[in-house]
Amino acid sequence: MRKAAEANGVAAADLDRAIAIVRVLQQGGEDPDDFVLREYILDGWLRGYLPLTVQAGDPTLNAWRLGQLAEAHYSGRRE
């Protein structure tokens, strides 16, 4: 995993922090995938790149799609 992270420009310290966050979530009984999805939805609502009419339980929403919307928003592009 470290080699892949390094090859993709992820610093070792950032990888270690991400691993620690996932462990804390899991220790608290949280599913990391659900956590990321909820955070993307909340960020999208707060930052305006996701309409408030979108429901958190919408089956068409997934972390990949929301990540694309977030990336477009923060890079100045719109999808």
C-alpha positions in Angstrom: 0.0 0.0 0.0 2.8 2.4 0.8 4.4 2.0 -2.6 1.1 2.6 -4.3 0.5 5.7 -2.1 4.0 7.0 -2.8 3.6 6.4 -6.6 0.4 8.5 -6.5 2.0 11.4 -4.6 0.6 10.6 -1.2 3.1 11.4 1.6 3.8 8.7 4.2 2.5 11.0 6.9 -0.8 11.6 5.1 -1.2 7.9 4.6 -0.6 7.2 8.3 -3.1 9.8 9.3 -5.7 8.4 6.9 -5.1 4.9 8.3 -5.5 6.2 11.9 -8.7 7.9 11.0 -10.2 4.7 9.5 -9.2 2.8 12.6 -10.8 5.4 14.9 -14.0 5.2 12.8 -14.0 1.4 12.9 -13.4 1.3 16.7 -16.4 3.6 17.2 -18.6 1.2 15.2 -18.7 3.5 12.2 -18.5 2.2 8.6 -15.8 4.3 6.9 -17.7 4.1 3.5 -20.9 5.4 5.1 -19.0 8.1 6.9 -17.3 9.3 3.7 -20.6 9.3 1.8 -22.4 11.4 4.5 -19.5 13.8 4.7 -19.6 14.4 0.9 -23.3 14.9 1.0 -23.1 17.4 3.8 -20.2 19.2 2.1 -22.2 19.3 -1.1 -25.2 20.8 0.6 -23.1 23.4 2.6 -21.0 24.4 -0.4 -23.8 24.4 -2.9 -22.6 21.8 -5.4 -25.3 19.4 -4.4 -28.9 20.6 -4.3 -30.7 20.5 -1.0 -33.5 18.5 -2.7 -31.1 15.6 -3.0 -31.8 12.9 -0.4 -29.0 11.3 1.5 -30.5 7.9 0.7 -30.5 8.4 -3.0 -29.2 5.2 -4.5 -27.6 7.1 -7.5 -25.3 8.8 -5.1 -22.0 7.1 -4.4 -18.7 8.3 -3.0 -17.1 8.2 -6.5 -19.8 10.5 -8.0 -19.8 12.8 -5.1 -16.0 13.0 -5.1 -16.2 14.0 -8.8 -18.7 16.8 -7.9 -16.5 17.9 -5.0 -13.4 17.9 -7.1 -15.1 19.9 -9.9 -16.4 22.4 -7.3 -13.1 23.0 -5.5 -11.1 23.1 -8.8 -13.5 25.7 -10.2 -15.0 23.5 -12.8 -18.7 22.6 -12.8 -20.3 19.3 -13.9 
